[in-house]
Amino acid sequence: MASRWPERVRIREVGPRDGLQNEPGFVPTAVKLEWIDRLADAGLTYIEVTSFVSPKWIPPLADAEEVAAALRRREGVTYAALVPNMRGLERALRAGIDEAAVFMSASETHNRKNINKSIDETLPVLREVASAAKAAGKTVRGYLSTVFGCPYEGAVSVEQAVRLTEALLEMGVDEVSLGDTIGVGHPRQVEAVLTELLGRVPPDKIALHFHNTNGLALANTVIALQMGIRTFDASCGGLGGCPYAPGAAGNVSTGDMVRMLHAMEVRTGVDMTKLSEASAFILQALSRTG
Amino acid sequence: MASRWPERVRIREVGPRDGLQNEPGFVPTAVKLEWIDRLADAGLTYIEVTSFVSPKWIPPLADAEEVAAALRRREGVTYAALVPNMRGLERALRAGIDEAAVFMSASETHNRKNINKSIDETLPVLREVASAAKAAGKTVRGYLSTVFGCPYEGAVSVEQAVRLTEALLEMGVDEVSLGDTIGVGHPRQVEAVLTELLGRVPPDKIALHFHNTNGLALANTVIALQMGIRTFDASCGGLGGCPYAPGAAGNVSTGDMVRMLHAMEVRTGVDMTKLSEASAFILQALSRTG
């Protein structure tokens, strides 16, 4: 078996949004901005910096406008933000964000709990947002959650995940990020899902978003690499993850992922020293505010 | 790419020897015996229970004779012990151990530091031990350390690892365990080493022994599974590992490995509940003696 390992992989840094959104304390805007700038300085070319979901729902990111407005923009870096609906998109566009990230779940119950709509009711909303974002000259990312398991329903049908990925791409989404929201995915499952999916969707449209709940995020990443996936979400410091599983590991850590990839001679463009410093910076800040 | 996942994998539980040998405190013999019995009760069919290296070098395992003599033997379980030389083998045989495990390193410097002999001087010693063990009707395991990297020399030649594996098998060793002693191996390297090795040695003669220093033990295991390896070492509670890397993760935890394999529908024969209880038992005991 001669696997093909890629020369290069794209990392989508989601720490400033996905990592901070469940933090109990409010991280000062200036700290967020310095962290984001350190991440860009470390060579990360895609950073999800905040969320334009209502501050009522995500108080830790209530300063979305301030963060977006004060970004020290670097050339070649995409500054993205989560956007739930047209109102969120309008705020994001006024704030000058580069990419809008829409989201939904592959399982009906999680989608209802998270978005308060059925999957069928969600699709037209995302379509409207995606079209408007594209019309405004922005790129669009689509998060599909609970692909590898739902906290309410358990197993999620691969066919459903593939169908929704196709629906997102069909509405103009540039990249779909398949999320293992509760961290139950395992290598054999990753292989099975990707075998189905990549029969119908090109690999360069897909990113994978693993959580390290069971310590399998890197094992899952390796299988996805073998299957041809070249884009992975990660969170500096491993921040984030499910707020309902205290003590559980969260998002796969950007450092762990980059360290593995570099050992495997896969380039990421990331400077490990600067990334470690960025990680230490935010962990120290959180120990003050948490 | 259609990987073949096995129906079943063999776990070699090394916790009572490899896990305890670097512990600062002495674990009472009765505690060791209860732990070993709990491991057998959890369905582990191979347990390395102690070491017949001189107690001068490994004080935590100074009760090797007592442990071996008092084992509550269960049918179908192999009780193995580490054996450095003829004197160690004689002790192990008198103690009625089922399998003798000899050891050496793939890198010259580590071998000299660990065994005080060159690799060429070590091979005849191991040959004598292996022959005598076989003549006494025992099976023999051979540990080959530092296959994926040496703390003194850095990179280790794959050709050297393959040559020494062949030498061990040729002297009658039944199974060679390739060790990532300092936990620097990564999936691409595992693939490269196994590609060379399995061109010359059948996979059922090989076990892999990973450490989780960089969080890659399970990712490495997945690649080895894909390559046809069906036997893995693990340590209950993740005990053990390099005494010179404080805070670093040690041996891959049996629980983490079994949990992954069961999720992947690979059978191990291990009862996860009982294994977790065995892990809690020894961790609690260590918190009293450490």
Interface residues (C-beta under 8 A of the other chain):
Chain A: M1 A2 S3 W5 V184 H186 P187 R188 Q189 E191 T195 N214 G215 L216 L218 A219 T221 V222 I223 Q226 M227 D256 R259 M260 A263 M264 E265
Chain B: M1 A2 S3 W5 V184 H186 P187 R188 Q189 E191 T195 N214 G215 L216 L218 A219 T221 V222 I223 Q226 M227 D256 R259 M260 A263 M264 E265
